[in-house]
């Protein structure tokens, strides 16, 4: 008996495996029936066109196709039903027709999949459904800079292709600062990060864009993407055209725009009376920042950035370094005015941790007050805040650098007129002792809130 069961068991497993495969294939095929793929209607129209083409050719050749076809069908059906009962021949013909249609469409779709997805990454129908869903996604405008904005974009691109990232161009440190000084171009670093975050190209191409040279005289410290954007800026004449060309190469979902094409230099006034020049020098100065500004005082906004803000369904400010990534965009007066005039819901994504030299000991309300001091009034409707502090080892690591968790002072924030969105947004890296926003979680929380509240605007 044991031997019998031993030999039967693999057969049962094989049957279950094949049944599971059939069910999976059926589920995949059922997706083709979902509305919005823009495939079925064109196949139907193509079929009608083919029939009209055949009919037109037959009429032109005076073959009287309708009469002859009906006569042939009548003769054939009469011959079949005289030999096979109708209750058998009818269903058999229907099943044969369905089988031929399914077989033909299956082979056609397999051929298309091999061409469009040679690496076999998923099913073609899933790719089409995801593409249609993203193209119908909300028009989102995100303002900021640094790693915070690119982290946000990496999550948003899974839900919408209608994304505009408006990026600060005040950076004057690192590779961007060197290129800015040597070639007179606008700093490409933050723009490069955003392009890579929104890219839908092969991973190798994105990695190449982000590659940073570690050796070589004059190359060390530069990223390939920065050099590439600098060269394209020289060729095309301005950074906007260079970004557009790079976006096509990287298959970017959405668009990345500089806040201005003016050469902006950031400055900050400290509580002790010092005036610090340069974005990279402000965090190093130490002390309390009381005011920030830029030279020129009234940089001109990029027209396409203003258009994106006017058409936006949702506007996001941050996350990112408050004084050196977020606020520099608001120092472009037309950008601030466009945000103010927009009727779209607006969310400020508050940093989870304070930054030494910029926001040491800042609470959530202090972040909001700094933005209002630049804008002249409240710009956002809601503020998204990390729900709970990181683990004690992470907090201890940040404390060594003089940083800590940004505490939510709820009464003050509510008194300022903001809605508060609380969520678990962080992921901890135990190797580095640092935290960062989780891209997918951040995007999910934002879009879930947007879906619940969009009918209120």
C-alpha positions as CSV (number, residue, x, y, z in Angstrom):
1,X,0.0,0.0,0.0
2,X,2.8,2.3,0.9
3,X,4.4,1.7,-2.6
4,X,1.1,2.5,-4.3
5,X,0.8,5.9,-2.5
6,X,4.5,6.6,-3.2
7,X,3.8,6.3,-6.9
8,X,0.5,8.1,-6.9
9,X,1.7,11.2,-5.0
10,X,3.9,12.7,-7.8
11,X,1.0,12.3,-10.2
12,X,-1.3,14.2,-7.9
13,X,1.3,16.9,-7.4
14,X,1.8,17.1,-11.2
15,X,-2.0,17.5,-11.7
16,X,-2.2,20.2,-9.1
17,X,0.7,22.0,-10.7
18,X,-0.9,21.9,-14.1
19,X,-4.2,23.0,-12.7
20,X,-2.5,25.9,-11.1
21,X,-0.8,26.8,-14.4
22,X,-4.2,26.7,-16.2
23,X,-5.8,28.9,-13.6
24,X,-2.9,31.4,-13.8
25,X,-3.2,31.5,-17.6
26,X,-6.9,32.0,-17.3
27,X,-6.4,34.9,-14.9
28,X,-3.9,36.5,-17.2
29,X,-6.3,36.1,-20.2
30,X,-9.2,37.6,-18.2
31,X,-7.1,40.8,-17.8
32,X,-7.4,41.4,-21.5
33,X,-11.1,41.8,-21.1
34,X,-10.7,44.7,-18.6
35,X,-11.6,48.1,-20.0
36,X,-9.1,50.8,-20.7
37,X,-6.3,48.8,-22.4
38,X,-7.0,50.4,-25.8
39,X,-6.3,47.1,-27.4
40,X,-9.6,45.3,-27.9
41,X,-11.2,48.3,-29.7
42,X,-8.4,48.5,-32.2
43,X,-8.4,44.8,-32.9
44,X,-12.2,45.0,-33.5
45,X,-11.8,48.0,-35.8
46,X,-9.0,46.3,-37.7
47,X,-11.2,43.2,-38.2
48,X,-14.1,45.4,-39.5
49,X,-11.6,47.1,-41.8
50,X,-10.3,43.8,-43.2
51,X,-13.9,42.6,-43.8
52,X,-14.7,45.8,-45.7
53,X,-11.5,45.5,-47.7
54,X,-12.5,42.0,-48.8
55,X,-16.1,43.0,-49.5
56,X,-15.0,46.0,-51.5
57,X,-12.5,44.0,-53.6
58,X,-15.2,41.4,-54.3
59,X,-17.8,44.0,-55.4
60,X,-15.2,45.6,-57.6
61,X,-14.6,42.3,-59.3
62,X,-18.4,41.7,-59.6
63,X,-18.3,38.5,-57.6
64,X,-21.6,39.3,-55.9
65,X,-20.1,38.1,-52.6
66,X,-23.1,38.4,-50.4
67,X,-25.4,36.2,-52.4
68,X,-22.7,33.6,-53.1
69,X,-21.5,33.6,-49.5
70,X,-25.1,33.1,-48.1
71,X,-25.7,30.3,-50.7
72,X,-22.4,28.6,-49.7
73,X,-23.2,28.9,-46.0
74,X,-26.7,27.5,-46.5
75,X,-25.4,24.5,-48.5
76,X,-22.6,23.8,-46.0
77,X,-24.9,24.0,-43.0
78,X,-27.5,21.8,-44.7
79,X,-24.8,19.2,-45.4
80,X,-23.5,19.2,-41.8
81,X,-26.9,19.1,-40.1
82,X,-28.0,16.2,-42.3
83,X,-25.2,14.1,-41.0
84,X,-24.6,15.5,-37.5
85,X,-27.5,16.6,-35.2
86,X,-27.7,20.4,-34.6
87,X,-27.4,20.0,-30.8
88,X,-24.0,18.5,-31.4
89,X,-22.7,20.4,-34.5
90,X,-23.6,23.8,-33.1
91,X,-21.7,23.6,-29.8
92,X,-18.8,21.9,-31.5
93,X,-18.5,24.7,-34.0
94,X,-18.6,27.3,-31.2
95,X,-15.9,25.5,-29.2
96,X,-13.7,25.1,-32.3
97,X,-14.1,28.8,-33.0
98,X,-13.3,29.9,-29.5
99,X,-10.3,27.5,-29.5
100,X,-8.9,29.0,-32.8
101,X,-9.4,32.6,-31.5
102,X,-7.7,31.9,-28.2
103,X,-4.9,30.0,-29.9
104,X,-4.3,32.7,-32.5
105,X,-4.4,35.5,-30.0
106,X,-2.2,33.6,-27.6
107,X,0.5,33.1,-30.3
108,X,0.1,36.8,-31.4
109,X,0.5,38.1,-27.9
110,X,3.5,35.8,-27.2
111,X,5.2,37.1,-30.3
112,X,4.6,40.7,-29.2
113,X,5.8,39.9,-25.7
114,X,9.1,38.5,-27.1
115,X,9.7,41.6,-29.1
116,X,8.6,44.2,-26.5
117,X,9.8,42.4,-23.4
118,X,12.8,40.3,-24.5
119,X,14.0,39.8,-20.9
120,X,10.7,38.3,-19.9
121,X,10.0,40.8,-17.1
122,X,6.3,40.0,-16.3
123,X,3.3,39.7,-18.7
124,X,2.5,42.1,-21.5
125,X,-1.0,42.6,-20.2
126,X,0.3,43.6,-16.8
127,X,2.7,46.1,-18.4
128,X,-0.2,47.6,-20.5
129,X,-2.5,47.8,-17.5
130,X,0.2,49.5,-15.3
131,X,1.0,51.9,-18.1
132,X,-2.7,52.9,-18.6
133,X,-3.1,53.3,-14.9
134,X,-0.1,55.6,-14.6
135,X,-1.1,57.7,-17.6
136,X,-4.4,58.3,-15.9
137,X,-2.7,59.2,-12.6
138,X,-3.0,62.6,-11.0
139,X,-0.9,65.5,-12.1
140,X,1.6,65.8,-9.3
141,X,4.1,68.6,-8.8
142,X,6.9,68.0,-6.2
143,X,9.3,70.8,-5.1
144,X,12.6,70.3,-3.4
145,X,16.1,69.0,-3.9
146,X,18.7,66.7,-2.5
147,X,18.1,63.0,-1.8
148,X,14.7,63.8,-0.2
149,X,13.0,64.7,-3.4
150,X,14.5,61.8,-5.4
151,X,13.3,59.4,-2.7
152,X,9.8,60.8,-3.0
153,X,9.8,60.6,-6.9
154,X,11.0,57.0,-6.8
155,X,7.8,56.0,-5.0
156,X,5.4,58.3,-6.9
157,X,6.4,57.0,-10.4
158,X,4.6,53.7,-9.7
159,X,1.3,55.5,-9.5
160,X,1.4,58.3,-12.0
161,X,3.4,59.3,-15.1
162,X,2.1,62.9,-14.8
163,X,4.8,64.0,-12.4
164,X,6.8,67.3,-12.5
165,X,9.8,67.7,-10.2
166,X,10.8,71.3,-9.7
167,X,14.3,71.3,-8.5
168,X,16.5,73.9,-6.8
169,X,19.6,75.2,-8.6
170,X,21.3,76.8,-5.7
171,X,23.8,74.0,-5.0
172,X,27.4,75.2,-5.0
173,X,29.2,72.3,-3.3
174,X,30.8,69.0,-4.4
175,X,30.8,68.0,-8.0
176,X,28.0,70.4,-8.9
177,X,29.9,73.3,-7.4
178,X,33.1,72.5,-9.2
179,X,31.2,72.3,-12.6
180,X,29.4,75.5,-11.8
181,X,32.6,77.3,-11.1
182,X,34.7,75.9,-14.0
183,X,32.0,75.8,-16.7
184,X,29.5,78.4,-15.6
185,X,26.6,76.0,-15.8
186,X,23.7,75.5,-13.4
187,X,24.4,72.8,-10.8
188,X,23.3,69.5,-12.3
189,X,23.5,67.2,-9.2
190,X,20.0,67.4,-7.8
191,X,18.5,67.3,-11.3
192,X,20.6,64.2,-12.1
193,X,19.2,62.4,-9.0
194,X,15.6,63.2,-9.9
195,X,16.1,62.0,-13.5
196,X,17.5,58.7,-12.2
197,X,14.7,58.4,-9.7
198,X,12.0,58.8,-12.5
199,X,13.9,56.8,-15.1
200,X,12.1,53.8,-16.6
201,X,15.2,52.7,-18.6
202,X,17.4,49.6,-18.1
203,X,19.0,49.5,-14.7
204,X,22.5,49.5,-16.2
205,X,21.9,52.8,-18.0
206,X,20.6,54.4,-14.7
207,X,23.6,53.1,-12.8
208,X,25.9,54.6,-15.4
209,X,24.1,57.9,-15.0
210,X,24.7,57.8,-11.3
211,X,28.3,56.5,-11.5
212,X,30.8,58.6,-9.6
213,X,34.5,58.6,-10.5
214,X,36.8,57.8,-7.6
215,X,40.2,58.3,-9.3
216,X,41.6,60.3,-12.2
217,X,43.0,63.8,-12.2
218,X,40.1,66.2,-12.7
219,X,37.5,63.4,-12.7
220,X,37.6,62.2,-9.1
221,X,34.4,63.2,-7.2
222,X,32.4,63.9,-10.4
223,X,29.5,61.7,-11.4
224,X,29.0,60.6,-15.0
225,X,25.5,62.2,-15.1
226,X,26.8,65.5,-13.9
227,X,29.5,65.6,-16.7
228,X,26.9,64.4,-19.2
229,X,24.4,67.1,-18.3
230,X,27.2,69.7,-18.4
231,X,28.2,68.6,-21.9
232,X,24.6,68.6,-23.1
233,X,24.1,72.1,-21.6
234,X,27.0,73.3,-23.7
235,X,25.7,71.6,-26.8
236,X,22.0,72.6,-26.5
237,X,22.5,76.0,-25.1
238,X,20.7,75.7,-21.7
239,X,20.0,73.3,-18.9
240,X,16.3,72.9,-19.8
241,X,17.1,71.5,-23.2
242,X,19.8,69.2,-21.7
243,X,17.3,67.8,-19.2
244,X,14.8,67.2,-22.0
245,X,17.3,65.2,-24.0
246,X,18.4,63.2,-21.0
247,X,14.7,62.5,-20.1
248,X,14.2,60.8,-23.5
249,X,17.3,58.7,-23.1
250,X,16.4,57.5,-19.6
251,X,12.6,57.1,-20.5
252,X,11.7,59.4,-17.6
253,X,8.1,59.1,-16.3
254,X,7.1,62.8,-16.1
255,X,9.5,65.7,-16.3
256,X,12.2,67.3,-14.2
257,X,12.5,71.1,-14.3
258,X,14.8,73.6,-12.7
259,X,13.0,76.3,-10.7
260,X,14.9,79.0,-12.6
261,X,17.6,79.3,-15.3
262,X,19.1,82.2,-13.4
263,X,22.4,81.6,-11.6
264,X,21.2,81.7,-8.0
265,X,23.5,82.1,-5.0
266,X,22.1,81.4,-1.6
267,X,22.8,83.4,1.6
268,X,21.7,83.2,5.2
269,X,21.7,85.7,8.1
270,X,22.5,84.1,11.5
271,X,21.2,85.1,14.9
272,X,24.7,86.4,15.8
273,X,24.6,88.9,12.9
274,X,26.8,86.9,10.5
275,X,25.9,86.7,6.8
276,X,26.9,83.3,5.2
277,X,27.3,83.2,1.5
278,X,26.8,79.9,-0.5
279,X,24.5,77.0,-0.1
280,X,27.3,74.6,0.9
281,X,28.6,77.0,3.6
282,X,25.3,77.5,5.4
283,X,25.2,74.1,7.3
284,X,28.9,74.5,8.2
285,X,28.4,78.0,9.8
286,X,26.8,76.8,13.0
287,X,24.4,78.9,14.9
288,X,20.7,79.8,14.3
289,X,19.4,80.8,10.9
290,X,17.1,83.8,11.1
291,X,16.7,84.7,7.4
292,X,17.6,83.3,4.0
293,X,17.7,84.9,0.6
294,X,19.4,84.7,-2.8
295,X,21.2,86.7,-5.3
296,X,19.7,87.9,-7.6
297,X,16.8,88.8,-5.3
298,X,14.1,88.1,-7.8
299,X,15.1,85.1,-10.1
300,X,12.8,84.4,-13.0
301,X,10.8,81.2,-12.8
302,X,10.9,78.7,-15.6
303,X,7.6,79.1,-17.6
304,X,7.1,75.4,-17.8
305,X,7.3,75.1,-14.0
306,X,4.6,77.7,-13.7
307,X,2.4,75.9,-16.2
308,X,2.9,72.6,-14.2
309,X,1.8,74.3,-11.0
310,X,-1.2,75.9,-12.6
311,X,-2.4,72.5,-13.9
312,X,-1.5,70.4,-10.8
313,X,-3.9,68.1,-9.1
314,X,-1.6,67.8,-6.1
315,X,1.4,69.8,-4.9
316,X,4.1,68.4,-2.6
317,X,6.8,70.4,-0.8
318,X,9.7,68.5,0.5
319,X,11.1,66.4,2.0
320,X,14.7,67.7,2.0
321,X,17.0,70.1,3.9
322,X,14.8,72.9,4.9
323,X,17.0,75.9,4.2
324,X,19.1,74.5,1.4
325,X,16.8,72.3,-0.6
326,X,13.2,73.2,0.1
327,X,13.2,77.0,0.7
328,X,15.4,77.9,-2.3
329,X,12.5,77.0,-4.6
330,X,10.3,79.4,-2.7
331,X,12.8,82.2,-3.2
332,X,11.7,82.4,-6.8
333,X,8.7,84.8,-6.3
334,X,6.7,83.5,-9.3
335,X,6.9,79.9,-8.0
336,X,5.6,80.9,-4.6
337,X,2.8,82.9,-6.2
338,X,1.8,80.0,-8.4
339,X,1.6,77.7,-5.4
340,X,-0.5,80.2,-3.6
341,X,-2.9,80.6,-6.4
342,X,-3.3,76.9,-7.1
343,X,-6.6,75.3,-5.9
344,X,-4.9,71.8,-5.7
345,X,-4.3,70.3,-2.2
346,X,-0.8,71.0,-1.0
347,X,1.2,68.9,1.5
348,X,4.4,69.7,3.2
349,X,6.4,66.5,3.9
350,X,8.3,67.3,7.1
351,X,11.8,65.9,7.7
352,X,11.9,63.1,10.3
353,X,15.3,64.2,11.8
354,X,16.8,67.6,12.5
355,X,19.9,68.7,10.7
356,X,22.9,70.3,12.5
357,X,23.6,73.8,11.2
358,X,20.1,74.2,9.8
359,X,17.2,72.8,11.9
360,X,18.8,71.8,15.2
361,X,16.1,71.4,17.9
362,X,13.4,72.3,15.4
363,X,9.9,71.0,15.9
364,X,7.3,70.5,13.1
365,X,5.8,73.9,13.7
366,X,9.3,75.5,13.5
367,X,9.7,74.0,10.0
368,X,6.3,75.4,9.0
369,X,7.1,78.8,10.4
370,X,10.4,79.0,8.4
371,X,8.4,78.3,5.2
372,X,5.8,80.9,6.0
373,X,8.5,83.5,6.8
374,X,9.7,83.1,3.2
375,X,6.3,82.8,1.5
376,X,4.6,85.5,3.6
377,X,1.7,83.2,4.5
378,X,0.6,79.6,4.9
379,X,1.1,77.8,1.6
380,X,0.2,74.2,2.4
381,X,-3.0,72.6,3.6
382,X,-1.5,69.7,5.4
383,X,1.7,68.4,6.9
384,X,2.9,64.8,6.7
385,X,4.8,63.8,9.8
386,X,6.6,60.6,10.9
387,X,4.5,58.9,13.5
388,X,7.0,57.6,16.0
389,X,10.7,58.1,16.7
390,X,13.4,55.7,15.4
391,X,14.9,53.0,17.7
392,X,17.2,54.1,20.6
393,X,20.4,53.0,18.7
394,X,19.5,55.1,15.7
395,X,18.7,58.1,18.0
396,X,22.0,57.6,19.8
397,X,23.9,57.7,16.5
398,X,22.2,60.9,15.4
399,X,22.7,62.5,18.8
400,X,26.5,62.1,18.3
401,X,26.2,64.6,15.4
402,X,23.9,66.9,17.3
403,X,20.7,65.8,15.5
404,X,17.5,64.3,16.8
405,X,13.9,63.4,16.0
406,X,11.6,66.1,14.8
407,X,8.9,66.3,17.5
408,X,5.3,67.0,16.6
409,X,4.0,69.9,18.6
410,X,0.4,69.2,17.7
411,X,-1.4,72.2,19.4
412,X,0.9,74.7,17.6
413,X,0.5,73.1,14.2
414,X,-3.2,72.9,14.5
415,X,-3.3,76.5,15.7
416,X,-1.5,77.5,12.5
417,X,-4.3,75.9,10.4
418,X,-2.7,72.7,9.1
419,X,-4.1,69.3,8.9
420,X,-1.8,66.7,10.4
421,X,-1.1,63.4,8.6
422,X,0.6,60.9,10.8
423,X,2.2,57.7,9.3
424,X,5.1,55.3,9.7
425,X,7.3,56.4,6.8
426,X,10.9,55.5,7.9
427,X,13.1,52.6,7.3
428,X,16.3,52.1,9.4
429,X,19.7,51.1,8.2
430,X,21.4,49.4,11.0
431,X,24.8,49.4,9.2
432,X,25.0,53.1,8.8
433,X,22.8,54.0,11.8
434,X,20.7,56.3,9.7
435,X,17.1,56.5,8.6
436,X,15.4,57.4,5.4
437,X,11.9,57.7,4.0
438,X,10.6,54.5,2.4
439,X,9.7,55.5,-1.1
440,X,6.7,53.2,-1.6
441,X,5.2,53.9,1.8
442,X,5.6,57.6,1.4
443,X,3.8,57.5,-2.0
444,X,1.0,55.2,-0.8
445,X,0.2,57.5,2.2
446,X,0.1,60.6,0.1
447,X,-2.0,59.1,-2.7
448,X,-4.4,57.5,-0.2
449,X,-5.0,60.8,1.5
450,X,-5.3,62.5,-1.9
451,X,-7.9,59.9,-3.0
452,X,-10.0,60.5,0.1
453,X,-9.9,64.3,-0.1
454,X,-9.8,65.2,-3.8
455,X,-13.6,65.6,-3.9
456,X,-13.3,68.3,-1.2
457,X,-11.3,70.7,-3.5
